[in-house]
Amino acid sequence: MPRQLAFDLPVRPALGRGDFLVAAPNALALATVERGGWPQGKLVLAGPEGAGKTHLVHVWAEAEGAAIVAAADLAGADIAALAGTGAVAVEDADRIAGDAAAEAALFHLHNLVLAEGGRLLLTARAAPAHWGLSLPDLASRMAAAGLATIAPPDDTLLSAVLVKLFADRQIAVSAALIPWLVARMDRSFAGAQALVAALDARALAEARPVGRALAQAVLDTLGPDRS
Protein backbone atom coordinates (compact mmCIF):
# COMPACT_ATOMS: atom_id res chain seq x y z
CA MET A 1 0.00 0.00 0.00
CA PRO A 2 1.49 3.43 -0.91
CA ARG A 3 2.45 5.52 2.10
CA GLN A 4 0.77 8.88 2.60
CA LEU A 5 2.29 12.07 3.92
CA ALA A 6 1.84 12.24 7.70
CA PHE A 7 1.40 15.77 9.00
CA ASP A 8 2.65 16.46 12.54
CA LEU A 9 -0.44 18.30 13.72
CA PRO A 10 -0.53 19.66 17.26
CA VAL A 11 -2.12 17.44 19.87
CA ARG A 12 -4.36 19.30 22.29
CA PRO A 13 -4.57 17.33 25.53
CA ALA A 14 -7.58 17.99 27.75
CA LEU A 15 -6.18 19.48 30.96
CA GLY A 16 -9.31 20.31 32.94
CA ARG A 17 -10.14 18.94 36.40
CA GLY A 18 -12.80 16.68 34.95
CA ASP A 19 -10.28 15.22 32.52
CA PHE A 20 -7.84 14.16 35.25
CA LEU A 21 -7.94 10.37 35.56
CA VAL A 22 -8.13 9.41 39.24
CA ALA A 23 -6.97 5.96 40.37
CA ALA A 24 -5.03 4.43 43.23
CA PRO A 25 -1.56 5.50 41.99
CA ASN A 26 -2.45 9.22 41.89
CA ALA A 27 -5.44 9.71 44.21
CA LEU A 28 -3.38 10.72 47.24
CA ALA A 29 -1.26 13.14 45.21
CA LEU A 30 -4.39 14.76 43.79
CA ALA A 31 -5.91 15.11 47.25
CA THR A 32 -2.70 16.62 48.63
CA VAL A 33 -2.45 19.20 45.84
CA GLU A 34 -6.11 20.18 46.10
CA ARG A 35 -6.27 20.21 49.88
CA GLY A 36 -3.57 22.82 50.34
CA GLY A 37 -2.11 23.47 53.77
CA TRP A 38 1.33 22.43 52.52
CA PRO A 39 4.26 22.63 54.95
CA GLN A 40 5.66 26.16 54.70
CA GLY A 41 3.47 26.75 51.64
CA LYS A 42 5.46 24.54 49.26
CA LEU A 43 4.95 21.11 47.72
CA VAL A 44 6.95 18.87 45.41
CA LEU A 45 4.84 16.71 43.10
CA ALA A 46 7.01 13.75 42.06
CA GLY A 47 6.34 11.00 39.58
CA PRO A 48 7.55 9.29 36.40
CA GLU A 49 7.42 10.80 32.92
CA GLY A 50 3.88 11.17 31.62
CA ALA A 51 2.32 10.50 35.03
CA GLY A 52 -0.01 13.49 34.79
CA LYS A 53 2.07 16.00 36.76
CA THR A 54 1.60 18.73 34.15
CA HIS A 55 -2.13 18.04 34.02
CA LEU A 56 -2.37 18.34 37.79
CA VAL A 57 -0.32 21.55 37.70
CA HIS A 58 -2.82 23.05 35.25
CA VAL A 59 -5.75 21.97 37.44
CA TRP A 60 -4.13 23.68 40.45
CA ALA A 61 -3.11 26.76 38.50
CA GLU A 62 -6.62 27.22 37.16
CA ALA A 63 -8.08 27.01 40.65
CA GLU A 64 -5.45 29.29 42.24
CA GLY A 65 -4.81 31.75 39.42
CA ALA A 66 -1.20 30.60 39.53
CA ALA A 67 1.61 31.20 37.07
CA ILE A 68 3.32 28.19 35.47
CA VAL A 69 6.97 28.26 34.46
CA ALA A 70 9.50 25.67 33.33
CA ALA A 71 12.45 25.50 35.72
CA ALA A 72 14.83 25.72 32.76
CA ASP A 73 13.37 29.14 31.90
CA LEU A 74 13.81 30.66 35.35
CA ALA A 75 17.26 32.12 34.73
CA GLY A 76 15.82 34.46 32.10
CA ALA A 77 12.49 35.12 33.80
CA ASP A 78 11.26 38.16 35.71
CA ILE A 79 11.33 36.51 39.13
CA ALA A 80 9.74 39.44 40.94
CA ALA A 81 6.80 39.46 38.52
CA LEU A 82 6.34 35.71 38.88
CA ALA A 83 6.40 35.93 42.65
CA GLY A 84 3.88 38.74 42.49
CA THR A 85 1.19 36.34 41.28
CA GLY A 86 1.15 34.83 44.77
CA ALA A 87 1.06 31.24 43.52
CA VAL A 88 3.61 29.70 41.17
CA ALA A 89 4.11 26.24 39.69
CA VAL A 90 7.63 25.32 38.56
CA GLU A 91 7.81 22.34 36.23
CA ASP A 92 10.73 19.88 36.01
CA ALA A 93 12.61 21.43 38.92
CA ASP A 94 14.96 18.45 39.14
CA ARG A 95 16.28 19.10 35.63
CA ILE A 96 18.12 22.27 36.61
CA ALA A 97 20.54 20.51 38.96
CA GLY A 98 24.01 21.86 38.24
CA ASP A 99 22.74 24.92 36.36
CA ALA A 100 23.98 27.67 38.68
CA ALA A 101 21.86 30.46 37.17
CA ALA A 102 18.65 28.46 37.20
CA GLU A 103 19.24 27.19 40.74
CA ALA A 104 19.86 30.73 41.96
CA ALA A 105 16.69 31.94 40.23
CA LEU A 106 14.62 29.18 41.84
CA PHE A 107 16.10 30.04 45.23
CA HIS A 108 15.17 33.70 44.72
CA LEU A 109 11.65 32.79 43.54
CA HIS A 110 11.15 30.46 46.49
CA ASN A 111 12.10 33.17 48.97
CA LEU A 112 9.98 35.89 47.36
CA VAL A 113 6.84 33.74 47.02
CA LEU A 114 6.92 32.37 50.55
CA ALA A 115 7.88 35.71 52.13
CA GLU A 116 4.55 37.09 50.90
CA GLY A 117 2.57 34.07 52.12
CA GLY A 118 2.19 32.59 48.64
CA ARG A 119 2.38 28.99 47.53
CA LEU A 120 4.95 27.17 45.43
CA LEU A 121 4.26 23.90 43.61
CA LEU A 122 7.17 22.11 41.95
CA THR A 123 7.19 19.01 39.76
CA ALA A 124 10.03 16.52 39.43
CA ARG A 125 10.75 12.90 38.65
CA ALA A 126 11.88 12.16 42.20
CA ALA A 127 12.08 13.62 45.69
CA PRO A 128 14.46 16.60 46.18
CA ALA A 129 17.08 14.43 47.88
CA HIS A 130 17.72 12.81 44.48
CA TRP A 131 17.96 16.01 42.40
CA GLY A 132 21.68 16.65 42.92
CA LEU A 133 21.30 20.39 43.50
CA SER A 134 24.56 22.33 43.74
CA LEU A 135 23.28 25.29 45.78
CA PRO A 136 23.14 24.16 49.43
CA ASP A 137 20.58 26.77 50.50
CA LEU A 138 18.24 25.70 47.69
CA ALA A 139 18.71 22.02 48.49
CA SER A 140 17.79 22.59 52.13
CA ARG A 141 14.68 24.56 51.22
CA MET A 142 13.52 21.95 48.74
CA ALA A 143 14.09 19.21 51.32
CA ALA A 144 11.72 21.05 53.66
CA ALA A 145 8.87 21.01 51.13
CA GLY A 146 5.95 18.66 51.38
CA LEU A 147 6.05 15.69 48.99
CA ALA A 148 3.23 14.14 46.97
CA THR A 149 4.14 11.15 44.81
CA ILE A 150 2.38 9.65 41.81
CA ALA A 151 3.13 5.93 41.66
CA PRO A 152 3.63 3.89 38.47
CA PRO A 153 0.28 3.00 36.87
CA ASP A 154 -1.76 -0.09 37.60
CA ASP A 155 -3.87 -1.75 34.89
CA THR A 156 -6.88 0.43 35.59
CA LEU A 157 -5.00 3.70 35.33
CA LEU A 158 -2.91 2.59 32.36
CA SER A 159 -6.10 1.65 30.51
CA ALA A 160 -7.66 5.02 31.31
CA VAL A 161 -4.49 6.83 30.22
CA LEU A 162 -4.56 5.04 26.85
CA VAL A 163 -8.21 5.97 26.35
CA LYS A 164 -7.43 9.64 27.11
CA LEU A 165 -4.35 9.72 24.87
CA PHE A 166 -6.34 8.30 21.96
CA ALA A 167 -9.14 10.78 22.64
CA ASP A 168 -6.67 13.70 22.73
CA ARG A 169 -5.62 12.70 19.21
CA GLN A 170 -9.21 12.03 18.12
CA ILE A 171 -8.43 8.39 17.36
CA ALA A 172 -11.30 5.94 17.60
CA VAL A 173 -10.34 2.46 18.84
CA SER A 174 -12.34 -0.56 19.94
CA ALA A 175 -12.81 -1.18 23.66
CA ALA A 176 -11.21 -4.60 23.23
CA LEU A 177 -7.96 -3.08 21.97
CA ILE A 178 -7.20 -1.31 25.26
CA PRO A 179 -6.66 -4.37 27.52
CA TRP A 180 -4.85 -6.08 24.63
CA LEU A 181 -2.38 -3.18 24.51
CA VAL A 182 -2.01 -3.00 28.29
CA ALA A 183 -0.93 -6.66 28.36
CA ARG A 184 1.82 -6.10 25.79
CA MET A 185 3.12 -2.54 26.06
CA ASP A 186 5.82 -0.97 28.19
CA ARG A 187 4.00 -0.52 31.48
CA SER A 188 4.72 3.13 32.11
CA PHE A 189 3.13 6.50 31.47
CA ALA A 190 5.92 7.39 29.07
CA GLY A 191 5.45 4.06 27.31
CA ALA A 192 1.75 4.79 26.82
CA GLN A 193 2.54 8.19 25.30
CA ALA A 194 5.15 6.73 22.95
CA LEU A 195 2.85 3.92 21.87
CA VAL A 196 -0.12 6.14 21.07
CA ALA A 197 2.09 8.63 19.21
CA ALA A 198 3.61 5.79 17.15
CA LEU A 199 0.19 4.32 16.38
CA ASP A 200 -1.10 7.71 15.31
CA ALA A 201 1.87 8.33 13.01
CA ARG A 202 1.71 4.89 11.40
CA ALA A 203 -2.06 4.97 10.94
CA LEU A 204 -1.75 8.32 9.17
CA ALA A 205 1.17 7.21 7.02
CA GLU A 206 -0.52 4.00 5.91
CA ALA A 207 -4.13 5.27 5.90
CA ARG A 208 -5.14 2.38 8.18
CA PRO A 209 -7.38 2.28 11.23
CA VAL A 210 -5.80 1.66 14.62
CA GLY A 211 -6.61 -1.99 15.18
CA ARG A 212 -4.83 -5.07 16.47
CA ALA A 213 -2.82 -5.73 13.31
CA LEU A 214 -1.44 -2.21 13.19
CA ALA A 215 -0.86 -2.23 16.95
CA GLN A 216 1.15 -5.45 16.73
CA ALA A 217 3.31 -4.00 13.97
CA VAL A 218 4.00 -0.89 16.06
CA LEU A 219 4.71 -2.91 19.19
CA ASP A 220 7.24 -4.94 17.22
CA THR A 221 9.13 -1.73 16.45
CA LEU A 222 8.99 -0.46 20.04
CA GLY A 223 10.11 -3.61 21.79
CA PRO A 224 9.49 -7.31 22.37
CA ASP A 225 5.96 -8.64 22.48
CA ARG A 226 4.87 -9.23 26.07
CA SER A 227 2.20 -11.80 25.18
C-alpha positions in Angstrom: 0.0 0.0 0.0 1.5 3.4 -0.9 2.5 5.5 2.1 0.8 8.9 2.6 2.3 12.1 3.9 1.8 12.2 7.7 1.4 15.8 9.0 2.6 16.5 12.5 -0.4 18.3 13.7 -0.5 19.7 17.3 -2.1 17.4 19.9 -4.4 19.3 22.3 -4.6 17.3 25.5 -7.6 18.0 27.7 -6.2 19.5 31.0 -9.3 20.3 32.9 -10.1 18.9 36.4 -12.8 16.7 35.0 -10.3 15.2 32.5 -7.8 14.2 35.2 -7.9 10.4 35.6 -8.1 9.4 39.2 -7.0 6.0 40.4 -5.0 4.4 43.2 -1.6 5.5 42.0 -2.4 9.2 41.9 -5.4 9.7 44.2 -3.4 10.7 47.2 -1.3 13.1 45.2 -4.4 14.8 43.8 -5.9 15.1 47.3 -2.7 16.6 48.6 -2.5 19.2 45.8 -6.1 20.2 46.1 -6.3 20.2 49.9 -3.6 22.8 50.3 -2.1 23.5 53.8 1.3 22.4 52.5 4.3 22.6 55.0 5.7 26.2 54.7 3.5 26.8 51.6 5.5 24.5 49.3 4.9 21.1 47.7 7.0 18.9 45.4 4.8 16.7 43.1 7.0 13.8 42.1 6.3 11.0 39.6 7.5 9.3 36.4 7.4 10.8 32.9 3.9 11.2 31.6 2.3 10.5 35.0 0.0 13.5 34.8 2.1 16.0 36.8 1.6 18.7 34.2 -2.1 18.0 34.0 -2.4 18.3 37.8 -0.3 21.5 37.7 -2.8 23.0 35.3 -5.7 22.0 37.4 -4.1 23.7 40.5 -3.1 26.8 38.5 -6.6 27.2 37.2 -8.1 27.0 40.7 -5.5 29.3 42.2 -4.8 31.8 39.4 -1.2 30.6 39.5 1.6 31.2 37.1 3.3 28.2 35.5 7.0 28.3 34.5 9.5 25.7 33.3 12.4 25.5 35.7 14.8 25.7 32.8 13.4 29.1 31.9 13.8 30.7 35.3 17.3 32.1 34.7 15.8 34.5 32.1 12.5 35.1 33.8 11.3 38.2 35.7 11.3 36.5 39.1 9.7 39.4 40.9 6.8 39.5 38.5 6.3 35.7 38.9 6.4 35.9 42.7 3.9 38.7 42.5 1.2 36.3 41.3 1.1 34.8 44.8 1.1 31.2 43.5 3.6 29.7 41.2 4.1 26.2 39.7 7.6 25.3 38.6 7.8 22.3 36.2 10.7 19.9 36.0 12.6 21.4 38.9 15.0 18.4 39.1 16.3 19.1 35.6 18.1 22.3 36.6 20.5 20.5 39.0 24.0 21.9 38.2 22.7 24.9 36.4 24.0 27.7 38.7 21.9 30.5 37.2 18.6 28.5 37.2 19.2 27.2 40.7 19.9 30.7 42.0 16.7 31.9 40.2 14.6 29.2 41.8 16.1 30.0 45.2 15.2 33.7 44.7 11.7 32.8 43.5 11.1 30.5 46.5 12.1 33.2 49.0 10.0 35.9 47.4 6.8 33.7 47.0 6.9 32.4 50.5 7.9 35.7 52.1 4.6 37.1 50.9 2.6 34.1 52.1 2.2 32.6 48.6 2.4 29.0 47.5 5.0 27.2 45.4 4.3 23.9 43.6 7.2 22.1 42.0 7.2 19.0 39.8 10.0 16.5 39.4 10.8 12.9 38.6 11.9 12.2 42.2 12.1 13.6 45.7 14.5 16.6 46.2 17.1 14.4 47.9 17.7 12.8 44.5 18.0 16.0 42.4 21.7 16.6 42.9 21.3 20.4 43.5 24.6 22.3 43.7 23.3 25.3 45.8 23.1 24.2 49.4 20.6 26.8 50.5 18.2 25.7 47.7 18.7 22.0 48.5 17.8 22.6 52.1 14.7 24.6 51.2 13.5 21.9 48.7 14.1 19.2 51.3 11.7 21.1 53.7 8.9 21.0 51.1 5.9 18.7 51.4 6.1 15.7 49.0 3.2 14.1 47.0 4.1 11.1 44.8 2.4 9.7 41.8 3.1 5.9 41.7 3.6 3.9 38.5 0.3 3.0 36.9 -1.8 -0.1 37.6 -3.9 -1.8 34.9 -6.9 0.4 35.6 -5.0 3.7 35.3 -2.9 2.6 32.4 -6.1 1.7 30.5 -7.7 5.0 31.3 -4.5 6.8 30.2 -4.6 5.0 26.8 -8.2 6.0 26.3 -7.4 9.6 27.1 -4.4 9.7 24.9 -6.3 8.3 22.0 -9.1 10.8 22.6 -6.7 13.7 22.7 -5.6 12.7 19.2 -9.2 12.0 18.1 -8.4 8.4 17.4 -11.3 5.9 17.6 -10.3 2.5 18.8 -12.3 -0.6 19.9 -12.8 -1.2 23.7 -11.2 -4.6 23.2 -8.0 -3.1 22.0 -7.2 -1.3 25.3 -6.7 -4.4 27.5 -4.8 -6.1 24.6 -2.4 -3.2 24.5 -2.0 -3.0 28.3 -0.9 -6.7 28.4 1.8 -6.1 25.8 3.1 -2.5 26.1 5.8 -1.0 28.2 4.0 -0.5 31.5 4.7 3.1 32.1 3.1 6.5 31.5 5.9 7.4 29.1 5.5 4.1 27.3 1.8 4.8 26.8 2.5 8.2 25.3 5.2 6.7 23.0 2.9 3.9 21.9 -0.1 6.1 21.1 2.1 8.6 19.2 3.6 5.8 17.2 0.2 4.3 16.4 -1.1 7.7 15.3 1.9 8.3 13.0 1.7 4.9 11.4 -2.1 5.0 10.9 -1.8 8.3 9.2 1.2 7.2 7.0 -0.5 4.0 5.9 -4.1 5.3 5.9 -5.1 2.4 8.2 -7.4 2.3 11.2 -5.8 1.7 14.6 -6.6 -2.0 15.2 -4.8 -5.1 16.5 -2.8 -5.7 13.3 -1.4 -2.2 13.2 -0.9 -2.2 16.9 1.2 -5.5 16.7 3.3 -4.0 14.0 4.0 -0.9 16.1 4.7 -2.9 19.2 7.2 -4.9 17.2 9.1 -1.7 16.4 9.0 -0.5 20.0 10.1 -3.6 21.8 9.5 -7.3 22.4 6.0 -8.6 22.5 4.9 -9.2 26.1 2.2 -11.8 25.2 
